[in-house]
Amino acid sequence: MVKLASARESRMYGPRLSRNRLEYINAGLYVFASIVLLSGFAAQFSSEPKSGLVLLLIALAIFTIVNVHDLMAHLAGIDYRFTLMEYDMQLAVVEFAAPLVLTLGTILFFLGIFFILFEAERGYGLYKLEHHALNMLIAGSTLWLLGSIINSCQIYERADGHVQILQGSVSIPFLMGSLLFIVGAILNSRERTSNIRHSIASLAEVWVWMGIFGSLLFFIGGLLNVVKVFKMQQGNVLRLEKLRGGAQERLIHIREGQVPFIVATEEPSRRRSPPERAVEEGTTNVVQTTPYKDVLVGQT
């Protein structure tokens, strides 16, 4: 499955140390899940194909966690202010909609695999459930492809060329892998209608091979994403993309305007001059001033 690959400055959320740790964990989990996904498809050729379905479920669960993190990371980057999406459409379409679509697609794919495994454990007879499971595989793959297309349509105005090359190297394998998954799901459904097979046997060999090659592409994209995350953490090296349409300025203005109450009450007193503070505290010394005319007369 696909994950969001963005080079937005708004993804730089929270303290630097904890943020970097979470980003590396996110990228590492995706690579690990792609390996588990590949192993699950390869296990379909073994004598225990049910174990392969269990591995697929584990990989899809990890993918869901990764995409939820991507969604929450961008929302945290804008302080969960959804009103900023009105000014930057790419923020709404890519950073918010893409991980949401990918998460929904992963959940549908998970349910499809789960229903097929459930039928294999219970025995034959749940043919309607099997039909819905195969349709869920098609729907989940379609959402993956849609999310991959959205992920590939990011427009950059301020990011440097190095960032754009890294971005393209990550999104292209995801797009190609999603395309293989949807082709495999459609061919699997058509082959089932021509050859009546049930349970695990309903998963055609062409679907397994498409899943293997798609998982390989996801693994490659995951490795490139680790490189991109490492480069993005070097904030003084790469120039990342900012929010558009005045959203960046509004976010900065909102953050600068949020002053703690104690600091806000102490700030005016710090800005006052010493004489003003002395007058307020009642500790001023009254100094008798001499008129300028009397000074001149005294000097003569």
RAVENZI-V200839 format. One record per backbone hydrogen bond with DSSP energy under -0.5 kcal/mol. CO is the residue of the C=O (numbers start at 1). NH is the residue of the N-H. If there is no record, write none. Layout:
BEGIN
CO;NH
CO;NH
END
This chain:
BEGIN
7;241
8;11
9;12
11;13
15;19
16;20
17;21
18;22
19;23
20;24
21;25
22;26
23;27
24;28
25;29
26;30
27;31
28;32
29;33
30;34
31;35
32;36
33;37
34;38
35;39
36;40
37;41
38;42
39;43
41;44
42;45
43;46
48;51
48;52
49;53
50;54
51;55
52;56
53;57
54;58
55;59
56;60
57;61
58;62
59;63
60;64
61;65
62;66
63;67
64;68
65;69
66;70
67;71
68;72
69;73
70;74
71;75
72;76
73;77
74;78
75;78
75;80
76;79
78;81
80;82
81;84
82;85
83;86
84;87
84;88
87;89
88;92
89;93
90;94
90;95
91;96
92;97
93;98
94;98
94;99
96;100
97;101
98;102
99;103
100;104
101;105
102;106
103;107
104;108
105;109
106;110
107;111
108;112
109;113
110;114
111;115
112;116
113;117
114;118
115;119
116;120
117;121
118;122
119;123
125;127
126;130
127;131
128;132
129;133
130;134
131;135
132;136
133;137
134;138
135;139
136;140
137;141
138;142
139;143
140;144
141;145
142;146
143;147
144;148
145;149
146;150
147;151
148;152
149;153
150;153
151;154
160;164
161;165
162;166
163;167
164;168
165;169
166;170
167;171
168;172
169;173
170;174
171;175
172;176
173;177
174;178
175;179
176;180
177;181
178;182
179;183
180;184
181;185
182;186
183;187
184;188
185;189
186;190
187;191
188;192
189;193
190;194
191;195
194;196
195;197
198;201
199;202
200;203
202;204
204;208
205;209
206;210
207;211
208;212
209;213
210;214
211;215
212;216
213;217
214;218
215;219
216;220
217;221
218;222
219;223
220;224
221;225
222;226
223;227
224;228
225;229
226;230
227;231
228;232
229;233
230;234
231;234
233;235
234;237
234;238
238;240
239;160
241;9
244;247
246;250
247;251
248;252
249;253
250;254
251;255
252;256
253;257
254;258
255;258
257;259
260;264
261;265
262;266
263;267
264;268
265;269
266;270
267;271
268;272
273;277
274;278
275;279
276;280
277;281
278;282
278;283
284;286
285;287
286;288
287;289
291;295
292;296
293;297
294;298
295;299
296;300
END
